[in-house]
Amino acid sequence: MHANEMLTPGDVDHKMFNTTRLHIGYRCDEVDEFCNQARDTIRELADTTLAYQAECARLRRIAKQWSLLALNQPEENEEES
């Protein structure tokens, strides 16, 4: 996996780290790389979520303005009188 690729839930579920021969445990560089990818993915998803939330709020304001304008418009039949 390249640094710019986003992780999937499956990537996290199936991630395996190699053990070292010198001592019991995992290779720190592999664990660090995976943690960096996880952090970057979470950050990108959080940023995207915030952008979508802001866009939704903007669209709600516009929809409310249009709704208020529509309520203030005279009906077609009233204009003909």
Contacts in CASP RR format, 6 or more apart in sequence:
PFRMAT RR
TARGET T0000
AUTHOR 0000-0000-0000
METHOD contacts of the structure
MODEL  1
MHANEMLTPGDVDHKMFNTTRLHIGYRCDEVDEFCNQARDTIRELADTTL
AYQAECARLRRIAKQWSLLALNQPEENEEES
1 7 0 8 1.000
1 11 0 8 1.000
1 37 0 8 1.000
3 36 0 8 1.000
3 37 0 8 1.000
3 40 0 8 1.000
5 37 0 8 1.000
6 41 0 8 1.000
6 44 0 8 1.000
6 45 0 8 1.000
7 37 0 8 1.000
7 38 0 8 1.000
7 41 0 8 1.000
12 38 0 8 1.000
15 34 0 8 1.000
17 26 0 8 1.000
17 27 0 8 1.000
17 30 0 8 1.000
17 31 0 8 1.000
17 34 0 8 1.000
18 26 0 8 1.000
18 27 0 8 1.000
18 30 0 8 1.000
19 25 0 8 1.000
19 26 0 8 1.000
19 27 0 8 1.000
20 26 0 8 1.000
20 27 0 8 1.000
END
